[in-house]
């Protein structure tokens, strides 16, 4: 039986206190809804339908890359009404799985368990036992333990509110059954909405089997209603990722102070210090050490690399046995060859550095190609921007650039060239020679600074 997935994403999210639709708020660097869609895709459905609310076109516009069918719910009349809007797109001979755009951590494993164990003509839902079920719909069972209904918190009796087993809202049922049940829903409740959960009682009345699948963990079924809940789920998600990494042999100084906002491939025996942030696609080789307060975004780091505290690296490739930082900034389109050292307060942008180079402190290299075994002294800058164009600098193997040097691009420094400290070069410097570019020092006798008064 083919699978259709409907994701409900029409809620206003008023408690978020934000102009941004709730399902576009991010968890682990991705919008909530995108996370749910990515999970749904792993179930290989025939189609995914996302129901968005009136005025919620910002959601579909922000996520045009998602392979989904966007369905508008012009009137927000409840979850049952929302599903009804997407049903015309679902063939009668298939099954529907209903997910929620603000429940981002639901696992593929729990969904597979639900789909594989729900009888073909029956209804299935994911349930969970919570110590504090406040705010959730309660599962009602008969004396034989069969699910017969779900009652929402606001409509429950005092006795029903003591029930710990709750409805997560995730439901699967045959399309043709939903097309029969949903038009029968009534809005005779405090919210005056058409509750999707009322189909449980309809299925029970027809004697159809109702399967309740237990979620692998309670956290995966938690939804986001405000920023406090979003922050709490962020920590749950980050702790899950940290636990997975530690099982793979990664050493993490404090799992509560690690943020992963993308996809990581981290080898065993890598050490991640506190407050490390990993964004985009990050690859880190064996035995490398990432210091505290480091930000890595879309980077590839080799083996035995040390990134010292407070460094920011983006869009770069760092080869084996390099040392970067502290307080270094490596910008996109930079590659650094093995055993090269980039020191404190050095910025490198769109440059290639050869092996065994030293750029120890207070330097800017932009649009620069550096050979091997080059030493670049403190305070050196490449003057790569003329106000219109970015111009290249070439530095040959074995060159020595003295401190406080300005290289005005476009310019080439020859192999084994030496540039005297304090020079400002506007022309190429030849290989195997000392080049100095300074004005003569002059003292003006009798000169006095102006008095402040």
Secondary structure, 3 states (H helix, E strand, C coil): CCEEEEEEECCCCHHHCCCCCHHHCEECCEEHHHHHHHHHHCCCCCEEEEEEECCCHHHHHHCCCCCCEEEEECCCCCHHHHHHHHHCCCCCCCEEEEEECCCCCCCHHHHHHHHHHCCCCCEEEEEEECCCCCCCCEEEECCCCCEEEEECHHHCCCCHHHCCEEEEEEEEEEHHHHHHHHHHCCCCCCCCCCCHHHHHHHHHHCCCCEEEEECCCHHHHCCCCCHHHHHHHHHHHHHHHHHHHHHCCCEECCHHHEEEEEEEEECCCCEECCCEEEEEEEEECCCCEECCCCEEEEEEECCCCEECCCCEEECEEECCCCEECCCCEECCCEEECCCCEEEEEEEEECCEECCCCEEEEEEEEECEEECCCCEECCCCEEECECCCCECCEEECCCCEECCCCEEECCEEECCCCEECCCCEECCCECCCCEECCCCCCCCCCCCCCCCCC
